[in-house]
Amino acid sequence: MPLTTLIELLERLDEAHIEMLDLAAFKKQTIIDNKVDNLIDIMNRESKLMKQVGQLEEKRAEAAYAFLQGVGIRSNLNLTLTELSRLVFDPEDKSRLVHIQQKLSGTLHRLKEANELNQKLIEQSLTFIDYSLDLLVGRPNQDITYHHPSDKGSSAARPGLFDARG
């Protein structure tokens, strides 16, 4: 029975991560479309899902401990699913556990890739914003107006866009 609870919790964890994967895809499009309000909404939803995943993870640890006690191990070991599957002797249960392990692993791998892509898109967006601001405001050493190349003295005397000497 503790193994069934563990498998159900792993399936719920996978479902939560699939929801996060869907949000990551929506976030990608939101970043591309530059919709900041939607991005904030997505981040709030991600935060709620992360809390849910944390709670499920705590329950999973408790279920794993209950399973270990059920097979006669009294220690609170932090075993991986592969190590736990070695303690399961029923072929059907072992197959279910290995299947959910592979499914969860694949989901987590896809989520990691989606998050890395979104991070790169955000970095590119910030780089573009920085570049755009440099074009609009100019660098502090740049002059807005044209000066003859032989007139280097006047451009060196001007510290920036605004002259506060009044």
Order of alpha helices (4+ residues) and beta strands (2+ residues): alpha-alpha-alpha-alpha-alpha
